[in-house]
Amino acid sequence: MVSQTQKATAPSTFTSFLRSKWRSANGKPSRPQSLNATTDIERDWIRHSALKIALDGDFQAPMHQLFKSGGNEILDVGCGAGFWTTDMAAKYPLSHFTGIDINKDTFPQRQVSEYSRNVVFQRVDLLELPLPYESDTFDYIFIRCMMDVVPDEEWDAVLNELVRIMKKGATIECLETYPDLFDVGPGMATLMQLINHNGSSSPTIEAAPSSTGSMTLNPLPNRMAAINQLMGMQLKHIDTPIGRHGGAVGALLLEHWDRIIEASKQTWIQNKWIGEKQLAAILDELHDEVETYQTYMSWYSVVAQKKGYNGPIIRIEDYDCLHQNEKKPQ
């Protein structure tokens, strides 16, 4: 759980941030963005910022020294607006990053300048297999928050295709949220039933359980464990609070859920899945409710390596750190 001593402050400069990073060099938008696209980009940045704090970085796999040494090819699957990709490219300038997504309209427009040296964005549909890459191309593949994007029945084929384009000895990492929230109150339980509703029929609003109910999916760790070409799978669980009780992370994730609800509420009302007054009453109490119930969400990071590398194990040390340690008095 994230330390509660962190300040409960969330960045409030979404508009200025997006203008500075997602515009062309002359300061004007390079293409018109729809309201939904802009909302998705902002929400993606909020979630990215929260996870960066909660995870104390951008990834869990032991790859820092390899990325720093350079010469690595890294693939960001479902990169969206490229927050993770550009952060990593700036931190590891000697490695090369490829971000792929089906929606090219969300890609950063300044990639021709400071990001162009070691990052590229490509429109790729993950469901159109085979992917447009040769076998044994990438040293590391990163996937985040894609579980509800790819249809459940397609995941096995997608994962096997990703393994194909990994080099022998390469690493794949998937970071996903569990579909349920935990320690929810009645208001959040109702909202989660609406959010998880697939639109085929009117959702059934029931009394609040201890966690929210949602459709059952075969999680990625189970699927990856069944792939014979992968080995050394490691699974890590991370809890992140929602609300002021969770400090900066909690404040950001509460903002994240606020924006999801704001983008969806008109559809709920228009389809008569919930009454306008009932929804307004829930929203009025929601921020207090998550504090009372100490609501949180859980994530898992699963890391695995592709079999087949029989070469020498290369140990890369940070010379500057070693040199400094040698100079320390005994």
N, C-alpha and C positions, 0 to 999 in steps of 0.2 A: 504493500500500500504506500502511496506517496506520502511523504512527510507532511503533517498538518502545520508545520511551522512555516511552510512556504507562504508567501504573500498571496492573498486571494485577489489578484489583479489580472485581468486579461487585456491583451493589446486592443486598443480602440481605433487604430489607424488603418482599418481595412482598405478604405477608399484610396488614401494616399499611397499605401503600399502597392496596391494593384496598378495604380497609374504609373508608378515608377518602374515596375518590373514587367508589366504585361502590355507595354505600348511600344511603338516603333521609335526609332531614333529621333524623329522630329517632334515627338511629344504628342502626336495625334494617334487615335486608335487606327490600327492597320486594317481592321475589318470590324463590322458591326457585331456586337455581342448581344445575344438575347438576354432577357432578364433572368431566365432559368440558368443559362450558362454562367452568368456573373455570380448568381447565388451559389451555384455549385462550386465555383472556384473559391469563393470566400469561405464556404463551409469546409472545403478541402484544406485550406490554409489553417483554419482553426484547429482541425483535427491533427494536422501535421505538427503544428506547434505544441499541442498538448502531448502527443506521443514523444516528441523530441525531448521534452522535459521528463516525462514519466520513465522513459527508457534510458535516460542519460546519454542520448546519442541517436543515431539513425538506423542502427542495426544491432543484432545480437550475436551474429556469427563472429568467430575470432579471425577477422580479416584485416584488421587495421594495418598491420605491418606490410602485408602483401599489397594492399591498396596504395600505401605510402611509397613502396618501392617502385611502383609504376609498371607499365606494360600489360596491365590487366584489362580485359574486356568485360564490362558490367552491363547487364540488361535489367531495366526497370519495367516490369510488366504492369500495364494499366496505370501509366504514369500520371494521367490526368493533366493538371496544369504544371507539372514538372517540379514541384517544390522539393521533393526528395532528391530528384535527379540533379537539379542545379546546386543544391546544398552539398551533395557529395562531390560533384565535379569541382566545386570551388575548394573543397577541403583536400581533395586528392588530385592535384593537377597533372600528375604523371600517369594516371589511369584514364581509360576512355569509357564514357557512359552513353548508352543508347536507351532512350525512353520511348516506349510504344504505347499507343492508345488508339481506340477506334475513332475518337473525336479529335481531329487535328485543330479545331477552332479554339481549344483551350491551351494549346502549346504556347510557351513564352515567345513573344515576338522579338526579343532582343538577343536571340540565340546567334545572330550574325555578328555580334560584338564580343562581349567578354566571355560568353559561354561557348563560342564556336570552336575553340581550340581543342576541347576534349569532351564535348557532348553533342549529340545529335538527336532530334526527335523525328519519329517516323509514324505515319498512320498505318497501323496493322490491326486487322480483325483477328482476335485470338481464336475465333471459331472457324476461320478459314485455314484449314490444315492441308498440307504442311506449311509451317511458317517460312518466310522468305530468307532463311539463313542456312548456311552449310552446317553439317554435323560438326561437333567439336569446335564451336566458335567462342563460347563464353566461359569465363573463369568464375563468374558469380551471377546468379539470377535472383532478383528480389521481387516479391509479390506482396502487396498489402491491400487489405480490404477489398478483395475480389470475390469472396465466397458467394455473395448474393448477386453478382454481376454475371458470372458464368453459370449456365443451367447445370443443375446437379448431375444430370446424365452425361454431360460433356467433359466433366473434370478429369476422368481417367485418361481420355485421349489427349487432353491439353497437357497434363502433367508428363505423360510419356513423350510428347513432342518436345517439351521443354528439356527433358533429360537428353533427348537426341542432340540438341544443339549445345549442350554443355560439354566442355572438355573433360577428358578423364581426370579425375581428382578434383573437379570443380565443385562448388558449393551452391546449393539452392536454399533460400530462406523465405518462409511464408509467415506473415504477421496478420492474424485475423482476430476479430472480436467474436466472442460467443454470442449467439443470437438473442440471448435473454439479458435483461437487466436484473440486478439482484437487490433485495431489500427495498422493494418498491411499495409506495402507497397506492391507494385506490385510484387516484387521478392519473398517475403515471402508468399504472396497469391498463387503464382504459385507453390511454393514448398509444401505448405500444400495441394493443390489439388492433387499433386503427392503422398504425404504421405498417404492421406486418400483414394487413389484409391485402389480398391479391386482386381484388376488384371483381371476382367472379360472382359474388353474392354479398348480401348485407352481412357485415361482421356481427358476431354475437358478443355483446358486452356483458361480462360476468363479474362476479365479485373478485376483488384483487387477491391473487395468490402471493406467495413470498417472492416469486420471480415471475417474469412475464412468459406467457406461452407463445411459441412460434413454430413454424413448420420445421420438421426434423430433416436435417441434411447430413450426409456422410462427411464428417470433418476431414480436413486435409491430412492430418497425421495418419489416420487410418489408410487413406489412399496412398500416401507416400510410403508407408511401411510395406505395402503390397507390391511395390515396384522393385524387382530383383536387382536392378542396376544401381540402386541407392544403398548406402550403408551409413553407419554411425549416426543414426537419427537422434537428435536431442530436442526435448520439448521443455519449454519454459512458460510458466503462467504469470501474468501480470494483472493486478487489480488496480483500477483507476476510479476514484470517486467522482461523483457528479454533484456539483454544488460547492458552496463556499467552504464546507468542512474539508474539502480536498485541496485547499490552497489554489495556486495558479492553475494546476492541471484541472481541478474540479471546476473552476470558473470557466475555463476554456471549453470543457466538455458540456457544461450546462448551456453555454452559448451555442455550441454545436447542435444540441437537441432543440433548443429554442428555434433555430433556423430551419431545422427539419420540420418542426410542427407548423411554423409560419408558412412554409412553402406548400403544406398539405391541407391546411384546415379548410380552405374554400371548397376543395374537392369533397371532403367529408360532409360538409354542410349541404352542398348542392345535391349530393347523392342520398341525403337524409340518413347517413350512417350515425349521426349524432346531432342533437339539437344545438342551435346557436347559443342559447342561454346556458345549456349544460356545459358546452365546451368553454364558454367564457368563464364560468364558475371554476372549472378545473384549472384553467390557465392562471386565474387570479391567485390560486393557492399553491401552484406547482413549485415555486422556488422555496417556499416554506416547507412544503411536504418532503422534498428531497433532503432537506436538513434534518427534519424530524426522523425520517426513516434511514438516514445515512446511505442513500442509494449509491450504488456503484455498478460499473461494468467491468467485465473480465476479458482479457486478451490472451492469446497464446502465440508464441513464436516457435516454429518448428524448423530445424536446420538439418540438412543431410548432405552427404557427399557422394559424388558419382564414382563408382568402382572403376578399376582398370589402370590406375596410375602406378607404374612399377619403377619409376625413376627415383633418384636420390631425394631425400627430404631436405629441402633448403631452409635453413634457419636464418632469418633476417633480423639483425639487431639494429637498434637506433644508436648510431655511433655517438651522437651528441650526448645522449643520456648516459651511455657507458663511460664516456670521457669525463663527464661531470662527477659521476660516482667515484671514479678513480682518484679524483682530486680531493674528495672529502677527507678531513682528518680522521685518523683512527681513534 
